Amino acid sequence: MKIVVIDAQGGGVGKSVISALNTPDRKYEIIAVGTNSAAASAMLKSGADKAAVGENAVIVNCRDADIIVGAIGIVIADSMLGEISPAMSVAVAQSRAEKVLIPFSHGGLHLIGQQNRKLSESIEEAAQTVFAIIAKKQSSF
């Protein structure tokens, strides 16, 4: 099973997601895809198996991902200070993978109902959602 974690800027959200998913008994691959080298490096240091950088890396890794995790901006063209290109957002949105999107208001994006929630709580919920998806997929075999 291939889990792709996508992040931009400094990779802080992706780093936290990967740390939460990096359990000692995991039986899935975690691929960190950063829109820049700083994001990819931060995610790799947090326990990803592999890391890649850039638009093409997002497009290629979304093709065969089982689960894609990232801030909601990964499906919005020109978000994250312009680091998410239209091609990236389309690749994520059109992927057959399950998508686990973390609500994160930033740069003109306002997510209603999330104002009083800590980012760490959303990241923990995202990790629990990924674990539930994995369990469901494994039980269907």
ZIPEQUI-V834137 format. One record per run of one state. SS is the DSSP state (helix for helix, strand for strand, loop for the rest). FROM is the first residue (numbers start at 1). TO is the last residue. If there is no record, write none. Layout:
SS&FROM&TO, SS&FROM&TO
//
This chain:
loop&1&1, strand&2&7, loop&8&11, helix&12&21, loop&22&28, strand&29&34, loop&35&36, helix&37&45, loop&46&49, strand&50&53, loop&54&54, helix&55&63, loop&64&66, strand&67&71, helix&72&75, loop&76&78, helix&79&82, loop&83&85, helix&86&94, loop&95&97, strand&98&102, loop&103&105, strand&106&106, loop&107&108, strand&109&109, loop&110&118, helix&119&139, loop&140&141
//
